[in-house]
């Protein structure tokens, strides 16, 4: 057992060594940037202590008290830096709510986005932060995304210590239901969209694709879909006959096959039937994506429900695919019907020239602070996220700026602690440079 554990940490140690800043490369930093980088380096253990504190507070999306408690910790931290804070009550969309904070009245207006909740509810066996080594820790939400929230706080703290916080305006949005969105979603994200309308630059601190050498310039949107088919319930001996027809399950299978044959292959498009229920009687709980079905092998199925998701890279692609899917449910099998409905959820975040300019600034900041280059990540590896609600309102947006590690949404979630100062330094220097070169 001892030998196995020691071997497990070899790649982690190598990764940590790779991510350690090349201090000699920092000669390209001006005096303020040197101060920012040194200040963040000096606070690594304090920042990890803050991370441990918030990870040890359960904040599963449906644990409203826990979400608010984590929000209170960050509220105290941000108010200590000088931010004005306020809580957006979540009663209207059946969730805990969100924490917002703002500082400044001039310069570029940055909107920094994170979230307070995790996928680990009170009944989860995974509840505690564990420091496994100098460079690695495990815990619920340690990178998704309490680590990213701590990075944001350290960015703001470093900018204040360097005396440049007054040259910019910062709004921080810590959403309370990213992992399990409340309903209606429009109300749940109204405050985020309102903040985005006032911003110039959006920077989000999700862990991205797990590679600290990439950032997210585009995210696919999420649309839910449901297919309902019906057939004539009858004894199976009459299936395919003129009076009985084919039944609902055959019709659902025909349509899914057409989806697969006609739509697979378009770039950055996926559509997945995640649940199917069919039989003589079906009960489907749409809100919780679960249900039950009753049927017999000698009875033709009368009802089938298929629930799935659709992921697209642009609103145009989303609407075009929805129209094509609607067209593929026609020409029903004898004595069957089909109905297809969609529910748009998270919008797509397109890769724009502005997003690419922001990446170029961040990349240069990374090179100059000794952390190496940053390239655009693969949008197919980036799921839906709150940044998509804000990106369309600004010229420049980016995501994936939080701590990285692995095992998100599992009881093996872990963080590479060396990415905490790295991400904070790169983001803070990039923000300083944008503010320094900003012209109203």
C-alpha positions in Angstrom: 0.0 0.0 0.0 2.8 2.4 0.9 4.5 1.9 -2.4 1.3 2.4 -4.4 0.6 5.7 -2.6 4.1 7.0 -3.3 3.8 6.2 -7.0 0.5 8.0 -7.1 2.1 11.3 -6.0 4.9 11.2 -8.6 3.0 12.8 -11.5 1.4 15.3 -9.0 4.8 16.4 -7.8 6.0 16.8 -11.4 2.9 18.9 -12.2 3.5 21.1 -9.2 7.1 21.6 -10.2 6.0 22.6 -13.8 3.5 25.1 -12.5 6.0 26.8 -10.1 6.7 30.3 -11.5 10.0 30.9 -13.2 11.0 34.0 -11.1 13.7 34.9 -13.5 11.0 35.6 -16.2 9.5 38.3 -14.0 12.1 40.9 -15.1 9.5 42.0 -17.7 7.1 43.1 -14.9 6.9 46.7 -13.8 7.2 47.6 -10.1 3.4 47.3 -9.5 3.3 43.9 -11.2 6.2 42.7 -9.1 4.3 43.8 -6.0 1.2 42.0 -7.1 3.1 38.7 -7.8 5.1 38.9 -4.6 2.1 39.7 -2.5 0.1 36.7 -3.8 3.1 34.4 -3.3 3.3 35.5 0.3 -0.3 34.6 1.0 -0.4 31.1 -0.3 -0.9 29.3 3.0 -3.4 32.0 4.2 -5.4 31.5 1.0 -5.3 27.7 1.4 -6.6 28.1 5.0 -9.5 30.2 3.6 -10.1 27.4 1.1 -10.2 24.8 3.8 -12.6 26.8 5.8 -15.2 27.2 3.1 -14.8 23.6 1.8 -15.6 22.3 5.3 -19.0 24.1 5.1 -21.5 21.9 3.3 -23.1 24.0 0.6 -24.9 21.6 -1.6 -27.3 23.5 -3.8 -30.4 22.5 -1.7 -28.7 23.2 1.6 -29.8 26.8 1.7 -28.3 27.5 5.1 -24.9 26.1 4.0 -24.9 28.2 0.8 -25.7 31.3 2.9 -23.0 30.4 5.4 -20.3 30.1 2.7 -21.6 33.4 1.3 -21.2 35.0 4.7 -17.5 33.9 4.8 -16.8 35.5 1.5 -18.8 38.5 2.4 -16.6 39.1 5.4 -13.5 38.7 3.3 -14.7 41.1 0.6 -15.9 43.7 3.0 -12.5 43.6 4.6 -11.0 44.6 1.3 -13.4 47.5 0.9 -16.2 46.0 -1.2 -19.9 46.9 -0.7 -21.8 43.6 -0.6 -25.4 42.5 -0.9 -27.4 39.3 -0.9 -29.9 38.5 -3.6 -32.7 36.5 -2.0 -33.5 33.3 -3.9 -37.0 32.7 -2.7 -38.5 33.6 -6.0 -36.6 30.8 -7.8 -36.6 28.4 -4.9 -32.9 28.5 -4.0 -30.7 30.1 -1.3 -29.7 33.2 -3.4 -26.5 34.9 -4.5 -23.8 37.1 -3.0 -22.8 40.2 -5.0 -20.0 42.7 -4.2 -18.7 45.9 -5.8 -15.9 48.3 -5.5 -14.8 51.3 -7.5 -16.5 53.9 -9.8 -14.0 54.4 -12.6 -11.8 52.7 -15.2 -12.8 49.4 -16.8 -15.6 47.5 -15.1 -14.7 43.9 -14.5 -17.4 41.3 -13.6 -15.8 38.3 -11.9 -18.1 35.2 -11.7 -18.0 32.2 -9.3 -20.5 30.1 -7.4 -21.1 29.1 -3.8 -22.9 25.8 -4.1 -21.6 22.3 -4.8 -23.1 19.0 -5.9 -22.5 17.5 -2.5 -25.6 17.7 -0.4 -25.8 17.0 3.4 -26.3 13.2 2.8 -23.0 12.9 0.8 -20.2 11.0 2.4 -17.7 13.6 1.1 -17.7 16.5 3.4 -14.2 17.4 4.6 -11.1 19.2 3.2 -8.0 17.0 3.4 -4.5 18.2 2.8 -2.9 15.1 1.2 0.5 16.8 0.5 2.0 20.2 0.1 0.7 20.5 -3.4 -2.6 18.5 -3.3 -5.8 18.6 -1.3 -9.2 16.8 -1.6 -12.6 18.1 -0.7 -16.1 18.7 -1.9 -16.1 21.6 -4.2 -12.4 22.3 -3.7 -12.0 23.2 -7.4 -15.7 23.4 -8.4 -15.6 26.0 -7.4 -14.6 27.2 -4.0 -11.0 27.3 -5.2 -12.0 29.7 -7.9 -13.8 31.9 -5.4 -10.7 32.1 -3.3 -8.6 33.0 -6.3 -11.0 35.9 -6.9 -10.6 37.2 -3.4 -6.8 36.9 -3.6 -6.9 38.9 -6.9 -8.8 41.7 -5.3 -6.6 41.6 -2.2 -3.4 41.8 -4.3 -4.7 44.7 -6.4 -5.5 46.6 -3.3 -2.1 45.9 -1.8 -0.5 47.2 -5.0 -2.5 50.4 -4.8 -4.3 50.0 -8.1 -7.8 48.9 -7.0 -9.0 52.5 -7.3 -8.2 52.5 -11.1 -10.9 50.0 -11.9 -14.4 48.9 -11.0 -15.0 45.3 -9.9 -18.3 43.5 -9.4 -18.1 40.0 -8.0 -21.0 37.6 -8.5 -21.0 34.4 -6.4 -24.1 32.5 -7.6 -25.8 30.2 -5.1 -27.4 27.6 -7.5 -25.0 27.0 -10.4 -25.0 23.2 -9.8 -28.8 22.9 -9.5 -30.5 26.0 -11.0 -33.7 27.3 -9.5 -36.9 27.7 -11.4 -37.6 29.9 -13.2 -34.0 30.2 -14.4 -34.7 33.7 -15.9 -35.3 35.0 -12.3 -32.3 33.1 -11.0 -29.9 34.8 -13.4 -31.6 38.2 -13.7 -29.2 39.8 -11.2 -26.2 38.3 -13.0 -27.4 39.6 -16.4 -28.1 43.0 -14.8 -24.5 43.2 -13.6 -23.2 42.1 -17.0 -25.0 45.0 -18.7 -22.9 47.4 -16.6 -19.6 45.6 -17.2 -16.9 45.9 -19.8 -15.0 42.7 -19.2 -16.2 39.3 -17.8 -13.8 36.9 -16.1 -15.1 33.6 -14.7 -13.2 31.3 -12.4 -14.5 27.8 -13.0 -11.8 25.1 -13.2 -12.1 24.8 -17.0 -10.9 21.6 -18.7 -8.4 20.8 -16.0 -5.4 22.0 -17.9 -3.9 25.2 -16.4 -2.4 26.0 -19.8 -5.8 26.6 -21.3 -8.6 29.1 -20.8 -12.2 28.9 -22.0 -13.2 31.3 -24.7 -16.4 29.5 -25.8 -18.9 27.3 -24.1 -21.7 25.3 -25.6 -25.2 26.1 -24.4 -27.6 23.6 -22.9 -31.2 22.9 -24.1 -33.3 20.2 -22.7 -35.7 18.2 -25.0 -38.5 15.7 -24.5 -39.9 13.3 -27.0 -43.4 11.9 -26.3 -44.7 9.1 -28.6 -48.0 7.3 -28.4 -49.4 4.1 -29.8 -52.4 1.8 -29.6 -52.4 -0.4 -26.6 -53.3 -3.9 -27.7 -52.3 -7.5 -27.5 -48.9 -8.1 -28.9 -50.2 -10.7 -31.4 -51.7 -7.8 -33.4 -48.6 -5.6 -33.5 -47.8 -4.3 -37.0 -51.4 -4.8 -38.1 -53.6 -2.1 -39.6 -55.7 -1.8 -36.5 -52.8 -1.8 -33.9 -49.8 -0.4 -35.7 -46.3 -0.3 -34.2 -46.7 1.1 -30.7 -45.0 4.0 -29.0 -41.6 2.3 -28.4 -41.0 1.5 -32.0 -41.9 5.0 -32.9 -39.5 6.5 -30.4 -36.7 4.1 -31.6 -37.4 5.2 -35.2 -37.0 8.8 -34.3 -33.9 8.4 -32.2 -32.3 6.5 -35.1 -33.2 9.3 -37.5 -31.6 11.8 -35.1 -28.4 9.7 -35.0 -28.3 9.1 -38.8 -29.1 12.7 -39.8 -27.5 14.9 -37.2 -24.3 13.3 -36.0 -21.1 14.9 -37.2 -21.8 18.6 -37.1 -19.0 20.4 -35.4 -19.5 21.0 -31.6 -23.0 19.6 -31.8 -24.2 16.8 -29.4 -27.6 15.6 -28.4 -28.0 12.8 -25.9 -31.1 10.9 -24.9 -30.4 10.4 -21.2 -33.6 8.8 -20.1 -36.3 6.7 -21.8 -39.5 5.2 -20.3 -42.0 3.2 -22.3 -44.9 0.8 -21.7 -48.6 0.7 -21.1 -48.4 3.3 -18.3 -45.7 5.9 -17.8 -45.1 8.4 -15.0 -42.4 11.0 -15.6 -41.1 13.6 -13.1 -39.7 16.2 -15.4 -38.2 18.4 -12.7 -36.2 15.6 -11.2 -35.5 13.6 -14.3 -36.9 10.4 -13.0 -40.0 8.2 -13.5 -41.5 4.8 -13.7 -43.0 2.6 -16.4 -45.3 -0.4 -16.4 -45.6 -2.8 -19.3 -46.0 -6.5 -20.3 -44.1 -8.3 -23.0 -47.5 -9.3 -24.6 -48.9 -5.7 -24.7 -48.1 -3.1 -27.4 -46.7 0.0 -25.7 -49.1 2.9 -25.5 -46.7 5.7 -24.3 -43.0 6.5 -24.4 -41.1 9.4 -23.0 -37.5 10.3 -23.9 -35.6 13.1 -22.1 -32.3 14.4 -23.3 -30.0 17.4 -23.8 -28.8 19.4 -26.8 -25.5 21.3 -26.7 -24.7 23.9 -29.3 -22.0 26.5 -29.8 -24.2 29.4 -31.0 -27.8 30.5 -30.9 -27.9 30.1 -34.7 -26.8 26.5 -34.5 -29.2 25.8 -31.6 -32.2 27.1 -33.5 -31.2 25.3 -36.8 -30.8 22.0 -35.1 -34.1 22.3 -33.2 -35.9 22.9 -36.5 -34.2 19.9 -38.1 -35.1 17.7 -35.1 -38.8 18.8 -35.4 -38.7 17.8 -39.1 -37.4 14.3 -38.2 -40.3 13.3 -36.0 -42.8 13.4 -38.9 -43.8 10.5 -41.1 -44.9 8.5 -38.1 -45.2 4.8 -38.1 -48.8 3.5 -38.5 -51.2 4.3 -35.6 -48.5 6.3 -33.7 -47.9 10.0 -32.9 -44.9 12.0 -31.8 -44.4 15.4 -30.1 -41.0 17.1 -29.4 -40.6 20.0 -27.0 -37.5 22.0 -26.1 -36.5 24.1 -23.0 -33.6 26.4 -23.5 -31.5 26.7 -20.3 -27.9 27.9 -20.5 -27.1 30.0 -23.6 -24.0 29.4 -25.7 -20.9 31.5 -25.3 -19.4 32.1 -28.7 -15.7 32.6 -29.3 -15.4 36.2 -30.3 -12.5 38.5 -31.4 -12.9 40.3 -28.1 -12.5 37.0 -26.1 -9.4 36.3 -28.1 -7.9 39.7 -27.3 -8.5 39.1 -23.6 -6.8 35.7 -23.9 -3.8 37.4 -25.5 -3.5 39.8 -22.6 -3.8 36.9 -20.1 -1.3 34.9 -22.0 1.3 37.7 -22.0 0.7 38.2 -18.2 1.3 34.5 -17.7 4.5 34.5 -19.8 5.8 37.6 -17.9 5.0 36.1 -14.5 6.9 32.9 -15.4 3.9 30.5 -15.7 4.1 29.8 -19.4 1.6 30.2 -22.3 -2.1 29.9 -22.2 -4.1 28.8 -25.2 -7.8 28.4 -26.0 -9.3 25.2 -24.7 -11.5 22.9 -26.7 -15.2 24.1 -26.3 -16.4 20.5 -26.5 -14.7 19.9 -23.1 -16.4 22.9 -21.5 -19.8 22.3 -20.1 -22.5 25.0 -19.6 -21.7 27.7 -17.0 -22.9 31.0 -15.6 -20.5 33.0 -17.7 -22.7 32.3 -20.7 -25.4 34.5 -19.2 -23.0 37.4 -19.1 -20.7 37.0 -22.1 -23.1 38.4 -24.6 -23.3 41.8 -22.9 -19.5 42.6 -23.0 -16.8 42.9 -25.6 -14.4 40.5 -23.8 -15.1 37.4 -21.8 -13.1 34.4 -20.6 -13.6 31.5 -18.2 -11.5 28.6 -16.8 -9.5 30.9 -14.5 -9.9 29.0 -11.3 -7.8 26.3 -9.6 -7.4 23.1 -11.4 -7.2 19.5 -10.4 -9.5 16.6 -11.1 -12.5 14.5 -10.1 -15.1 17.2 -10.1 -18.6 16.1 -9.1 -17.1 12.9 -7.6 -16.0 11.9 -4.1 -12.4 12.0 -5.5 -12.4 15.7 -6.3 -8.9 17.1 -5.7 -7.0 20.4 -6.2 -3.5 21.2 -7.4 -2.7 23.8 -4.8 0.1 25.3 -6.9 -2.5 26.6 -9.3 -4.0 28.9 -6.7 -1.2 31.5 -6.7 -0.7 30.9 -10.5 -4.2 31.7 -11.4 -4.5 34.7 -9.0 -1.2 36.2 -10.3 -2.1 35.9 -14.0 -5.6 37.3 -13.5 -4.5 40.2 -11.3 -1.6 41.3 -13.6 -4.0 41.0 -16.6 -6.6 43.2 -14.9 -4.0 45.8 -13.9 -2.7 46.0 -17.5 -6.2 46.4 -18.9 -6.9 49.2 -16.3 -3.5 50.8 -16.9 -4.1 51.0 -20.7 -7.8 51.8 -20.4 -9.2 55.0 -22.0 -12.7 56.1 -21.3 
